[in-house]
């Protein structure tokens, strides 16, 4: 008599969760965050809306987890042998070139249609939902800021950045103008603009200033 294995509920849950993530990201990109609903996400993912409500308290929570999952998937697709150290900001000895390279990469990511809409939605929603904003900052923003801090501290040890500079504050000189232009001003976000930010910031940070 043939044996029949019971369905693997954990695998089914993983598939459903991934489908919900993909549906949330797709809908926000296609119709915007305001028009995206739990019902729409459920229909797109092929699940009941109660499944979503069982796992998440709101569509914002769904989108945040989907966005973090997207970032994790990108890391998993990195070439074999890549470790966390390889995601650090390069230290070639040329601080300006290293910072320009990472800011240019940030420009490319913010302009990427796949990530632009959910990032804007989460940034805006985090303002009116402090709990969501704190989670967004803790899980996504702070780890990225930490990479800048590490690079600036290395520059201080190398005598390229003044010792009286707080690296955590200095990071804001680099990323705040970029974020403001992208999120608020509506002006184009370009590599040339990223380079200009670095040049201006280093006038105040450099020991040669």
N, C-alpha and C positions, 0 to 999 in steps of 0.2 A: 504494500500500500504506500503510495507516494506521500511524503511528508510535505506539509505546507508551512513555510516560515511565516510567523506573524509579521505584519508590516512594521518596518523600522520607523517608529514615530519621530525619533530624533532627526533622521534624514529627511522625513517629510516636512518637519518643522523648519529645517534649514533651507529646504527648497522654497517653502512658502515665504520665509523671511527674506530670502534673496529676491524673490519675485516682487515682494512688496517694496523692497529697497529700489529695485530697478524701476518700478512703476512710479514711485514718488519722484525720483530724479527726472524721469522722462516727462511727467506731467508738468512739473515746475518749469522745465525747459520749454515746453510746448505752449502752455497756456498761462504761465505765471503762478506765483505762489498764492495770490489772492483768490484765484478761481479754482485752485486745486482743493479737493475735499477728500475726506476719509472715504466716502462712498466711491468717488472717482478712482482713488488709489486701489480700493478693493476690487472694483470691476476690472481695472487694467491688469491687476495681478492674478485675477481668477480665484479670489478668496472671498469669504464672507466678511462684512465690515466688523462683525463681532470678534473675528480673529485679530484684527488690528487693534481694536479697543482692549482686547485681553493683554496685548503686549506693550502698547504705548498709550499714554494719556492724551496725546494730541497729534495733529499732523506735523507740527513743528518737531516734536520728538521723533517721529518717523523719519523726517527729512534729515535731522542731525545724525541719527544712527546710519542712515543710508549714505550720507556724505562721508562719514568716518570710515564706513565699510569700503567706499570707493577709494579712499586714500590708502587703506590697507591692501586692497587688491592691486593697486599700482605698485606698492612696495613688494608684494609677492611676485610680481611679474618682472622685477629687476633681474639682471643677469645672475646666474648661479655664482655663488661665492661672495655676493655683495653683503656687507654687514652694515650695522648702524654707523660705524665710523665713516663709511663711504658717503653717507648723506650729510656729513659735516661740510661747512663752507670751506672751500679749498684754501690752503695756506701756501701760496707760491712765493711769499715774501713781498709781493706787490699788493698792498692792502686795497688800493683803489681798484685795481683790476679784479680782485677777488670779490669785492662788494658789488661792482658793476655786473659781474657774471651772475651772481645770485639774484640781484634785483631785476635783471633782464629775464631770468627764468620765471620770476614772480609775475612780471608783466605778461609773459606768455600764458601762464596758468590762469591769471585773472581774465584774460581775453579769450580763453578757451570756451567755446559754447557749451561744452559738457559740464564745466564747473562754474561758469559765471553766474547763471541764474540761481542755483542753490546757495552759492556763497553769499550773494546779495540778499537772498531771502533770510538766511540764518543771521547775517549781520544786523539786518533791520529788526527781525523778530527778537533777537537777543536784547535789544534796547527796551522793549516793552515787557519782556519776560526775563527778569533777572536770573532766575534759576537756569533757564536755557542758555542765557548769555554766559553765565559762569561756567557751565559745562563746555560750551563751545570754546571759551578761552582756555580752560584747563587742558582739554584733550587735543586741541588743534593749534591754537595760537601760541601758548606758552612754550611748547616743545620747539616750535620754529624760532621764536624769539631767543630761546636758549642757544641755538646755533650761532646767532649773531653775537651774543654775549661772549661765547667761547672764543670766537674769532677776534673780537675786539680786545679781549684780555691777552690773547697771544700777541697782538700788535703792541699792547702796552709793555709787555715783557721784552719785546724787540726794540723798544724805544721809539716806536712810530706814532703812538698815541699818548697824549699827556696823562700822567699818573693821577691827576686830580679829576679826571673824567670818570663818571659813573657809567659803565658800559650799558647797564639796563636803561638808563635815560637816553644815552646816545643812540640806542637802537631806534628810538622813536623819531629821531631826526631823519632816519633813513626810510622807515616804513609808513610813518604818518602822512607825509605828503602824497605818497603813492596811493594810499588808501583813500585819502580825501578826494583826489582827482578821480579815482575810479568809482567811488561810491556816491559822491555828492556833486561834484562840479560838472560832470558830463563831458569834460574835455578829453581828447584822445590820450590813451595810455600807451606810450611808446618806449622803445629802448633808449632813444635820445633823451627823453625826460628822465628815465632812471639814471642815466649817466650824469645828467646835470645835478640830480639830487646828491649823488655821491660826491661830486666835485665840491658842491657848496658845503655839505656836512663836514668834509675833511678839512676845510679851511678853519673850522672851529675846533676840530678834534686833534689835528696833527701837531706834533711837536715842532713842526716847521712853521706853524701859523704865526 
